[in-house]
Amino acid sequence: MDSGFKGTGYEVAMVYKGNGTFVSYNHLMAEECNNHFEVGQTYVLEEKKMSVEKSITWQQKKSLFLWHTKMSNALNDAGHDMRAVFNKMRPGTSVPCTKERLKLCVWDEFMVVMYGIKSITKLTTKQTQELYETCNNFYATRFGVGIPWPDRWSQMYEQEQKALEEKQKTGEA
């Protein structure tokens, strides 16, 4: 019996076997589920749309680490240390901001709270963007420090600005 799910993006979540029990088929492919249906029997199916979101990209990971570096430098330059960050989240001690500490103590905390995920490799591209916006908003509202998401265009601009500053220092401009 054809379940009608082939190529639709849906998976069979539960099948009612008619004797008062439900059997989960989440771990089975639709073709395998077809083998469990009997012709002439009535089944109640719960449909669930399968996720097609892509995992975090290599470029997003690279931008994430660059953003943490810039954020830690900006927080330090503004006179905030990890204790100040901790005090907004939980009591702590005076520790300089580093990209590793910001990722571990802020980004990872929000990642677990928002998505129940403990590794950036499990994030989707959409979740990565939402998480950035949440963390950047946290820093901006609590410390007055916000950093735009690094992309290739902003990185090229920064490199051009640094080169121009170097030329001005050496008198070449």
C-alpha positions in Angstrom: 0.0 0.0 0.0 1.4 3.4 -1.0 1.6 5.8 2.0 1.7 8.8 -0.2 4.7 10.3 1.6 7.4 9.5 -1.1 9.1 12.8 -2.1 6.7 15.0 -0.2 9.2 16.1 2.5 7.0 14.4 5.2 7.9 11.6 7.5 5.6 9.1 9.1 5.7 9.9 12.8 3.2 7.5 14.4 1.0 4.7 13.1 -2.1 3.5 14.9 -2.1 -0.2 14.8 -5.8 -0.6 15.5 -5.4 -2.4 18.8 -5.0 0.7 21.0 -1.3 1.1 20.4 0.8 3.6 18.5 4.1 2.6 16.9 6.7 5.2 16.1 8.3 5.0 12.7 10.4 8.2 12.9 13.6 6.2 12.5 12.3 4.3 9.4 12.3 5.6 5.9 8.9 5.9 4.2 9.6 3.0 1.9 10.3 0.8 4.9 7.0 2.0 6.5 5.1 0.9 3.4 6.0 -2.7 4.3 4.1 -2.3 7.6 0.8 -1.1 6.1 -1.8 -3.7 5.3 -4.2 -3.3 2.3 -7.7 -2.5 3.5 -6.7 -1.4 7.0 -7.3 2.2 8.3 -4.3 3.9 9.8 -4.2 7.3 11.6 -1.0 9.1 10.8 0.6 12.1 12.4 2.5 14.2 9.8 5.5 16.3 10.6 7.4 18.5 8.1 11.1 17.5 8.0 13.7 20.2 8.4 15.7 21.1 5.4 17.8 23.8 7.0 21.5 23.7 6.3 24.2 23.3 9.0 26.4 26.2 10.1 28.8 27.0 7.2 32.6 27.1 7.4 32.3 30.9 6.6 29.9 31.3 9.5 32.3 29.5 11.9 35.1 31.7 10.7 33.0 34.8 11.2 31.8 33.6 14.6 35.4 33.4 15.9 36.3 36.7 14.4 33.3 38.3 16.0 34.2 36.9 19.4 37.7 38.3 19.0 36.3 41.8 18.1 33.7 41.7 20.9 36.3 40.7 23.5 38.6 43.6 22.4 35.7 46.1 22.3 34.5 45.0 25.8 38.1 45.3 27.2 38.6 48.7 25.5 35.3 49.9 27.0 36.6 48.9 30.5 34.5 45.8 30.9 36.0 42.5 32.0 34.6 39.0 32.3 33.4 39.8 35.8 31.1 42.5 34.4 29.8 40.1 31.8 29.4 37.4 34.5 27.6 39.8 36.8 25.0 40.4 34.0 24.6 36.7 33.8 25.9 35.4 37.2 28.4 36.4 39.9 32.0 36.0 38.8 35.6 37.3 39.3 37.7 39.9 37.4 39.0 38.2 34.3 39.9 39.9 31.0 37.5 39.2 28.1 38.8 36.7 25.5 37.2 35.2 22.5 37.3 31.8 24.2 35.7 33.0 27.4 33.0 34.9 25.6 32.2 31.9 23.5 32.1 29.5 26.4 30.4 31.7 28.9 28.0 33.7 26.8 27.5 32.2 23.3 27.4 28.6 24.5 25.0 29.5 27.4 22.6 31.2 25.0 23.0 28.3 22.5 21.9 25.7 25.1 19.1 27.9 26.5 17.7 28.8 23.0 18.2 25.5 21.1 19.3 22.8 23.6 22.5 22.5 21.5 25.9 22.1 23.0 28.1 22.3 19.8 28.2 25.0 17.1 28.5 22.2 14.5 24.8 21.3 15.3 23.6 24.8 14.6 21.7 25.6 11.4 22.6 28.8 9.4 19.4 30.4 10.6 20.1 29.5 14.3 23.6 30.9 14.0 22.2 34.2 12.8 19.5 34.3 15.5 22.1 33.5 18.1 24.4 36.2 16.9 21.6 38.7 17.1 20.7 37.6 20.6 24.3 37.8 21.9 25.0 41.1 20.2 21.8 42.6 21.6 22.9 41.3 25.1 26.3 43.1 24.8 24.7 46.2 23.3 22.0 46.7 25.9 24.1 45.7 28.9 27.5 47.1 28.0 26.9 49.6 25.2 29.1 47.5 22.9 27.8 46.0 19.6 29.8 44.5 16.8 28.4 43.9 13.3 28.7 40.3 12.0 31.9 39.9 10.1 31.5 39.2 6.4 33.9 39.4 3.5 32.9 42.9 2.6 33.4 44.4 6.1 36.7 42.5 6.4 37.9 44.0 3.0 36.9 47.4 4.2 38.8 47.0 7.5 41.9 45.8 5.6 41.7 48.9 3.3 41.3 51.2 6.4 44.3 49.6 8.1 46.4 50.0 5.0 45.3 53.6 4.6 46.2 54.3 8.3 49.6 52.7 7.8 50.3 54.9 4.8 49.2 58.0 6.8 51.6 57.0 9.6 54.5 56.6 7.2 53.7 59.7 5.3 52.9 57.9 2.0 49.3 59.2 1.8 
